[in-house]
Amino acid sequence: MCDHAKSIWFSDPSFHYPRTRNFTKFSDLASFVLLESTPSTAALFFMVAWCIWVRRNKLRERQVVWDVGETVKRARDLLLEFWDANIIRSKSVIPRAETKWKPPPPGLFKINFDGSVFKNLGWAGLGVAIRDSEGRIITALSQKIPLPSSVDMVEALAARRAITFAQEISIFQAEVEGDSLKVISALNNPHSNRSHIGHIIQAIKCYSQSMQVCFFNHVRRGGNCLAHSLAKRAVLAADLDVWLEELPPDLNYVFQNDCA
């Protein structure tokens, strides 16, 4: 090992190998580093070795080179640049807990609503499920309507039907849930909604004001499965299907899964 190489390797405490062991070949030293060093130290070792090789070739070609004492610093800078360009830093991923239906507080009912689109048939489906604080089915609705102008409109109409349906059966204390963030956000916004669903949002707000307790929550699809299934089932209905204290047999599995 020449004096210049020694001064480079001995300039950093990370490279203690040449001082403590005798290596007759560079390949033996490289194998030792790969086996005994941390990945970051090994990466720096090989980057320094590359810089030494590049510096030597530049000298042979009579090109301008960096000072010997700057070799390790240059290798560190190049290694950081390589990592920044080629390694995607892993982000901590927090597993998302499965969303399940949750009962409302005692004394309240929970009204879940959802909409579904059957574009090829020109229809949309509205689904509403009303349960008490024990999770028992109070009533459920599946309704088919002509296809509105947008998915957001379908969701808004489902929310309106949920409120009017609850009032029809004299439920005036309820927590209303849907998986449309746009509709729920609009309902919780005290300002007027100027979008194409604004008049529906305003009507729902008016209906809700006639109830003793009424508030709106957004829930992920996993917590809205029964209403979603009722909306999908609407394609089978002539117009409107309503069930009191029970569900159609084909949806019992959805209800049981919610209760599990």
N, C-alpha and C positions, 0 to 999 in steps of 0.2 A: 504494500500500500504506500503510495507516494506521500510526501509531506503535506501537500495540499489536501489530499483526500482525508488524511488523518486529522488535519485541523478542522475540517468540516464535520466529520463524524464525532470528534471529541468536543465540539462546541455545544452540543445539546445533551443533557443528562439522560434523555430517552434512549440514546444509542450507546448503551454501556457494553454491548456485546463484544466489540473488538478489544475492550480493555480486560475482560474477564475470561475470554476463551480464545483459543487459536483456531482459525479457519484457514485451511489451505486453498480453498476455492470460494469465489463469491457465491456460487450456487449452494454451497453448504451453509453459508451465512444466511442466504435468503430462505432456505428451508427451515432453519432454526427460528428465524423471525416469524415466519408464518405459523409455526407450531407453538411458540412460547409467548408471543406478544398479543396485545389486544388488537382488535381490527383497526382502530384509529392509529395506533402506533405503527402497525405494519404498513398502513396506507402512507403514512408520512415517510417511513423508511424508503419505500420504493419510489416515492416522488422525489426525495433527496437524491437517490441513486440516479434517477432520470435526469435531474438537474445537473449533476456532476458530469454525466455523459454528454449532455447538450453543451455544457460549458467547455468541455474538452474539445468537442468538434468545432465549436466557434473559434477557439484559439487556433486550431489547426488551419482553419480557413482565414485566419487573421481578421476576424470580425470582433466588434466591440462586445465585451462580456462584463458581467457584474463582478463585484469584488468577492473574493473567496468567502469572506465573513458574512456575506449576505445570502449565501446559498440556502441555508435552512429556512430563513425567513421567506425567501422567494418560493421555496417548496410549500411552505404552509399556506401562503397566499394563493398559489395555484390550486392546492387541494381544496381550499374553501370555495374557490371559484367553480371547481368541478362539481362539488357537492351541491352548490346552489343551482347549477344548471341541469344536473342530471338526477338528483335524488328528490323525490316528493316527500316532504316531511309528513310523517304519519300524524294524523289527528286522532285524539282520543275519541273513541266512539262509545257512546253510552247506549246500550241496548234499549230500544223503546219498549216499554211495558205494553202488553196487550191491553187494548181498550175494551172494557166490558160495560154493559149497562149497569147503572147504579140507581138504587131506589131514591126517591125524593125524601126530604125531611118529613117526619110525622105530621099529619094534618094536611099535607099537600098531595096532589096528583102529579104524575109526570106524563107529559104529552110529547111523544116523539113523532116527527114527521119526516117525510122524504118524497122525492119525486123521481120518476123514471121516464125515459124517452124511448118510444118505439117509432123511430123515424121512418122506417120503410112502410109502416102501417098508417102513418099520419095520426098517431095517438100518443098521449102521455098518460102516465099513471101517478096517482096520488096515494100515499099510504100514511095512515095515522094509527098510532097505538097509544092507549091511555091505561096507565097502571097506577096502583096505589103504593103507599110506602112499604107495603109488604111484598111488592112485586106481583101482585095478583092482577090479572087482566080485568079491566073494567069494561072496555069496549075497544073495537078495532074497526077500521074503515079501509076499503080499497075501492078507488074510484077511477074510472077512465074518462078522459076529457080530450077534445080535439087538440092537436099538437100546437102549443104556443110558439112564439117567435124565437125563444132561446131557452137554454137549460136553466139559466138564472130565473127566468120567468116561471118555469115549471116549479122550481124550488120555492119561489115566493108564493105561488098559488097553493102549494102544499102547506105552507105555513099558515096562510089565511084559512084554508079549509080546516086545519087543526084547531084553530081558535074558534071558528064558528061551530064546528062539530062539538067541541067541549061545551059551549054555551047551550047548544041544543039539548044536551042531556044534563044541564044544570050543574056543570062543573065550573066553579068560579075562583078556585084557589089552585094554581098550577105552576109548575116549572116546565117550560117549553124548550125542547131540544131538537136540533137538526144538525146535519153534517155539512151544510152549506155555509162556509165562513162569510161569504159575501152577504147573504141574507141576514144572518145573525148579527153581523157587524152593523148592517144598516138599521136593524130593529133596535139596537142598543145605542145608536147615534142620535142625540137629541136634535140634530139639525135635519132639515128636509133633504130627502134623497132626490137628486135631479136626474137619475138614470132612467132607463125605460121601464124599470120596475118600481119607480118611485111612488106611483099612485097606489100600488098594491101594498107597499111598505106602510104608507100613511094609513090605509084602511085597517091594516093589522094593528097598528098603534092605537087607533081609535077603538077597535074592538077590545083590545087588552085593557084599556082604561076603564071599561065597564066591569072588569073583574075585580074581586077583592084583593087577590094576590096574583101577579103574573110577571114572570121574568124569563128572559131568553138566554140560553146557554148554547155554545157550540160544542159539539162532541165529534170525535172521529167516527168513521164508518163502523168500527168494531162495537161502538156503544149505541149504534142506531140500526142494528141488523133487522129487527122485527119490522120497523117502519119501512125499511128498504125492501124487504121481501114482500110486504103488502103492496108497495108501489109497483113492484115487478109483476105481482099477481093480477094487477088491474087489467092486463090484456085479456084475461080469461073472463072478466065480468061483462055483463050486458051493458051496465052503466055504473051501478053502485052496489057494493056489498057491505053489509054491516053485521058485526057479530057482538053479542052482549055476553060478557063474562066467559067467553070462550074464543077459540080460534079455529080456522079451518084445519082439518087434520094434517094437511101437508105442511103446515107451518109450526106444528107442535115441537119439532126438533129445534127450530130456531129459538123458540121460547125456552125450551129446556137448556139450551146452550147458554142463554143469557143468565139463567139461574144457577148455572154450575159454578 
